[in-house]
Amino acid sequence: MTDQLLILAESGAAASEGLSAPVIGIGTFLILMALLGLTWLTGGAQQRKRDTTSRMDPDR
């Protein structure tokens, strides 16, 4: 029964000329990776650390 449902779904997708599931999955993955890259770039994790002697820390 399940195999007939899969065949019907594949033929329906081909007949409607819509996007296939792998195309949607790859597109979603690329969008999420781009958002992760933007978050990493704007997060400040890659910035150089300042010299500890030049910091003016009132607690030291």
C-alpha positions in Angstrom: 0.0 0.0 0.0 2.8 2.4 0.9 4.7 1.7 -2.3 1.6 2.5 -4.3 1.2 5.8 -2.4 4.8 6.7 -3.2 4.3 6.0 -6.9 1.2 8.1 -6.9 2.9 11.0 -5.1 5.9 10.9 -7.6 3.6 10.8 -10.6 1.5 13.7 -9.2 4.7 15.8 -8.6 5.9 15.1 -12.1 2.4 16.0 -13.5 2.2 19.2 -11.6 5.7 20.2 -12.7 6.5 21.5 -9.2 9.8 21.5 -7.4 11.0 18.1 -6.2 11.7 17.4 -2.5 15.5 17.3 -2.9 15.5 20.8 -4.5 13.5 22.2 -1.6 15.8 20.4 0.9 19.0 21.7 -0.7 17.5 25.2 -1.0 16.5 25.3 2.7 20.0 24.0 3.7 21.7 26.7 1.7 19.5 29.5 3.1 20.1 28.2 6.7 23.9 28.1 6.1 23.8 31.6 4.7 22.0 32.8 7.8 24.5 30.9 10.0 27.4 32.6 8.2 25.8 36.1 8.6 25.3 35.4 12.3 28.9 34.2 12.7 30.2 37.3 10.9 28.2 39.8 13.0 28.6 37.9 16.2 32.2 39.1 16.9 33.7 35.7 17.7 36.4 36.2 15.0 37.5 39.6 16.3 41.0 40.0 17.7 41.3 40.2 21.5 42.7 43.4 22.9 45.9 43.4 24.8 45.2 42.8 28.5 47.7 45.5 29.6 46.0 48.2 27.6 42.6 47.5 29.1 41.5 49.9 31.7 39.7 47.7 34.2 38.7 49.3 37.4 38.6 45.9 39.2 42.4 45.3 38.7 
